[in-house]
Amino acid sequence: MHADTVRVAVVTDSAAGFPLDWLEPGGPAEDVQVVAMPVLVGSDILTGEHDDVTGPLMVALAAGSDVRTSRPSPGQFDRVYGRLAEEGYDGVVSVHLSGLLSGTVEAARLAASRATIPVEVIDTRTAGMAQGRAALAALAAARTGADLQAAAAAAAMAARASALYFYVPSVEQLRRGGRVTAAAAWLGTLLSVRVILHVQAGRLVPLERMRSAHRAMARLQELVEADVATRTGGVLLTVHHFGNEDEAGGLAERLEVIAGTGRVSLAPCPSVLAAHAGLGVVAVTVTADQPVTSDRS
């Protein structure tokens, strides 16, 4: 790396939903800094991901216990931005869950306003690996020597070009969390109905109601296939799951027919999303194929 090269770091939150091994050494998201989003199960605050949260969260959702989420505190971002400044970075692209679904973006903006290096905060207006791919786009740009504004623009562009579709076996948990209040009349009182939703302009919006889980999964696949058919160039898909990995894995295999082998990832649903969507959720993100490199040139 040349001495005059600008060093740009990338930060996101755990709603990005990276697959388990992507943040490990050598993984495509190794250099992305992830700020944990708390999940509150009764009086317990769970701040990790994967094994630390999945078991207790599954038990709580199955039992109908009180499950809530919270944004990270501005202090968490203060510490991350401060550490990156100490490590010699010249700026930060901070890529986050939709501001209409969480206050995370506002916490990041508050911390950015008092950081000692410039921080560009991106509201992706989405979640899951649609958000994660936006962070990876910023990382890829930074690794090729892009400055802060160019890396931030890469993240914003990737987020705008993404789509996120959900299948939930029951709307009860979504109602409890207040994430589909605008759709309450449309959903009616049929708590057992299967619903397909998508993220539109940063909000969760219901698309269709289904009586059968089998039909709902088939329809989810049809919607993803139709989305992919409208795009030019390659796509990358991620299938998120919570409590139904086998069912999600079957969908991922079928989607490889349209996306191509190696272009479909399988990952647990981020706990902060699973807490609202409930057990059995399957979500699919559709993003443009972005070059992700491990080069440190």
C-alpha positions in Angstrom: 0.0 0.0 0.0 1.3 3.4 -1.0 2.0 5.9 1.8 -0.5 8.4 0.5 -3.3 5.9 0.1 -6.4 6.8 2.1 -7.3 4.0 4.5 -11.1 3.5 4.8 -12.6 1.1 7.3 -16.1 -0.4 7.1 -18.5 -0.9 10.0 -21.9 -2.5 10.0 -24.3 -4.0 12.6 -25.3 -7.6 13.2 -28.5 -7.2 11.1 -26.2 -7.7 8.1 -26.5 -11.4 8.7 -23.1 -12.6 7.3 -22.8 -16.4 7.1 -21.0 -17.9 10.0 -17.6 -18.2 8.5 -17.4 -14.9 6.5 -16.0 -12.9 9.4 -13.3 -15.4 10.2 -9.7 -14.9 9.0 -9.6 -15.3 5.2 -13.4 -14.8 4.9 -14.9 -12.2 2.5 -16.1 -10.0 5.4 -13.0 -10.4 7.6 -12.2 -6.7 7.7 -15.8 -5.5 8.4 -16.3 -4.4 11.9 -19.7 -5.6 13.2 -21.5 -3.8 16.1 -23.8 -6.2 18.0 -27.5 -5.4 18.2 -29.1 -6.4 21.6 -31.9 -8.9 21.7 -33.9 -8.8 25.0 -35.4 -12.1 26.2 -37.4 -11.3 29.3 -34.9 -9.6 31.6 -31.9 -11.1 29.8 -29.9 -9.0 27.3 -28.3 -11.1 24.5 -25.6 -9.2 22.5 -23.8 -11.9 20.6 -24.8 -13.8 17.4 -25.3 -17.3 16.3 -24.7 -19.9 19.1 -24.8 -17.2 21.9 -28.3 -16.1 20.9 -29.9 -18.7 18.7 -30.7 -21.3 21.4 -32.2 -19.0 24.0 -34.1 -17.0 21.3 -35.6 -20.2 19.8 -36.8 -21.3 23.2 -38.3 -17.9 24.0 -40.1 -17.6 20.7 -41.5 -21.2 21.0 -42.7 -20.4 24.5 -44.3 -17.1 23.5 -42.0 -15.2 25.9 -41.5 -11.5 25.7 -38.8 -10.9 23.0 -37.7 -7.4 22.1 -34.8 -5.7 20.3 -32.9 -2.6 20.9 -30.5 -0.4 19.0 -26.8 -0.4 19.8 -25.9 2.6 22.1 -24.0 5.5 20.5 -21.2 4.6 22.9 -20.7 1.3 21.1 -20.1 3.2 17.9 -17.9 5.8 19.7 -15.6 2.9 20.8 -15.4 1.3 17.4 -14.8 4.6 15.5 -12.2 5.6 18.1 -10.3 2.3 17.8 -10.3 2.6 14.0 -8.9 6.1 14.3 -6.2 4.8 16.6 -5.3 2.1 14.1 -4.6 4.7 11.5 -7.7 4.7 9.4 -8.5 8.0 7.7 -12.3 7.5 7.5 -15.1 5.0 8.1 -18.1 3.9 6.1 -20.8 2.8 8.5 -23.5 0.7 6.8 -26.7 -0.1 8.7 -30.1 -1.6 9.0 -33.0 0.5 7.7 -33.7 3.5 9.8 -37.4 2.8 9.5 -36.9 -0.5 11.3 -34.4 0.5 13.9 -32.8 3.4 15.6 -29.3 2.0 14.8 -28.6 4.6 12.1 -29.4 7.5 14.5 -27.0 6.0 17.1 -24.3 5.7 14.4 -24.9 9.3 13.2 -24.6 10.7 16.8 -21.3 8.9 17.3 -20.1 10.0 13.8 -20.8 13.6 14.7 -18.2 13.4 17.5 -15.7 11.0 15.9 -12.1 12.2 15.4 -12.1 10.9 11.8 -14.8 11.4 9.1 -17.6 8.8 9.2 -20.1 8.4 6.4 -23.2 6.7 7.7 -25.3 4.8 5.2 -29.0 3.9 5.8 -29.4 0.9 3.6 -33.2 0.9 3.9 -32.9 -2.8 4.0 -31.5 -5.7 6.2 -29.9 -9.1 6.1 -27.4 -9.8 3.4 -28.9 -7.0 1.3 -27.3 -4.8 4.0 -24.3 -7.1 4.3 -23.6 -7.0 0.5 -23.6 -3.2 0.7 -21.0 -3.3 3.4 -18.9 -5.7 1.2 -19.3 -3.3 -1.7 -17.7 -0.5 0.5 -15.0 -2.9 1.6 -14.2 -3.9 -2.0 -14.0 -0.2 -3.0 -11.8 0.6 -0.1 -9.4 -2.3 -0.9 -8.9 -0.9 -4.4 -7.9 2.5 -3.0 -11.2 4.4 -3.2 -11.6 7.4 -1.0 -14.3 7.7 1.7 -17.0 9.2 -0.5 -16.4 6.7 -3.3 -16.6 3.7 -0.8 -19.8 5.2 0.7 -21.3 5.6 -2.7 -20.5 2.0 -3.5 -22.4 0.8 -0.4 -25.4 3.1 -1.2 -25.5 1.9 -4.8 -25.4 -1.8 -3.7 -28.2 -1.3 -1.2 -30.4 0.5 -3.7 -30.0 -2.4 -6.2 -31.0 -5.1 -3.6 -34.2 -6.8 -2.7 -35.3 -8.7 0.4 -38.2 -11.1 0.6 -39.6 -12.8 3.7 -41.8 -15.8 4.4 -43.2 -16.0 7.9 -45.4 -18.9 9.1 -47.2 -16.6 11.5 -47.7 -12.8 11.8 -48.1 -13.0 15.6 -44.5 -12.1 16.4 -44.4 -9.3 13.8 -47.5 -7.8 15.4 -46.0 -8.0 18.9 -43.0 -6.1 17.7 -45.1 -3.4 15.9 -43.2 -4.0 12.6 -46.3 -4.4 10.5 -48.7 -1.9 12.1 -49.5 -0.3 8.7 -50.6 -3.6 7.4 -52.8 -4.6 10.4 -56.1 -4.2 8.5 -54.8 -6.2 5.5 -53.6 -9.0 7.7 -56.9 -9.2 9.5 -57.2 -11.5 12.5 -55.9 -14.6 10.9 -52.8 -15.2 13.0 -52.2 -18.6 11.5 -52.0 -17.2 8.0 -48.6 -17.6 6.1 -47.4 -14.2 4.9 -44.9 -13.1 2.3 -43.4 -9.7 2.8 -40.7 -7.6 1.3 -38.8 -4.5 2.2 -40.0 -1.5 0.3 -38.5 2.0 0.9 -37.1 0.8 4.2 -40.3 -0.7 5.6 -41.7 -4.2 5.9 -44.6 -4.4 3.5 -46.9 -7.5 3.1 -47.2 -8.9 -0.4 -49.4 -12.0 -0.2 -51.3 -14.3 2.2 -51.1 -18.0 1.9 -53.0 -20.8 3.6 -50.4 -23.5 3.0 -46.7 -23.4 4.1 -45.8 -25.4 1.0 -47.5 -22.9 -1.3 -46.0 -20.0 0.5 -42.4 -21.4 0.0 -43.2 -22.1 -3.6 -44.5 -18.5 -4.0 -41.4 -17.1 -2.3 -39.3 -18.9 -4.9 -41.4 -17.6 -7.7 -41.0 -14.0 -6.5 -37.2 -14.4 -6.3 -37.1 -15.9 -9.7 -39.2 -13.1 -11.2 -36.9 -10.5 -9.6 -33.8 -12.2 -10.9 -35.3 -12.3 -14.4 -35.7 -8.5 -14.5 -32.0 -7.9 -13.8 -29.1 -7.7 -16.2 -25.7 -9.1 -15.1 -25.0 -11.6 -12.4 -26.9 -11.8 -9.1 -26.0 -13.1 -5.6 -28.7 -14.7 -3.4 -28.7 -15.4 0.3 -31.3 -17.6 2.0 -31.7 -16.8 5.7 -33.4 -19.2 8.0 -34.3 -19.5 11.7 -35.4 -22.9 13.0 -35.8 -24.5 9.6 -32.4 -24.9 8.0 -33.3 -28.0 6.0 -36.3 -26.2 4.3 -34.1 -23.2 3.6 -31.3 -25.4 2.2 -33.8 -27.0 -0.2 -34.8 -23.6 -1.4 -31.2 -22.5 -1.8 -30.5 -25.6 -4.0 -33.5 -24.8 -6.2 -32.4 -21.2 -6.6 -29.0 -22.3 -7.8 -30.7 -23.3 -11.1 -31.3 -19.6 -11.8 -28.4 -17.9 -10.1 -25.7 -20.4 -10.7 -23.7 -22.7 -8.4 -21.6 -20.7 -5.9 -24.0 -17.7 -6.2 -26.4 -18.8 -3.5 -25.4 -18.6 0.2 -27.2 -20.1 3.2 -27.0 -18.2 6.5 -28.9 -18.0 9.8 -31.3 -15.1 10.0 -29.8 -12.3 12.1 -31.2 -12.6 15.6 -32.5 -9.1 15.6 -34.7 -10.0 12.6 -35.6 -13.4 13.8 -36.8 -11.8 17.1 -39.5 -10.0 15.1 -40.2 -12.5 12.3 -40.4 -15.6 14.6 -39.6 -19.2 14.3 -39.7 -20.7 10.8 -38.9 -17.5 8.9 -37.2 -17.8 5.5 -35.8 -14.7 3.9 -34.1 -14.3 0.5 -31.9 -11.4 -0.5 -31.2 -10.6 -4.1 -28.2 -8.4 -4.8 -26.1 -7.5 -7.9 -22.9 -9.5 -8.1 -20.2 -7.3 -6.6 -16.5 -8.1 -6.8 -15.3 -9.1 -3.4 -11.5 -9.5 -3.1 -9.2 -10.4 -0.3 -6.3 -8.5 -1.9 -4.5 -6.1 0.5 -2.6 -4.2 -2.3 
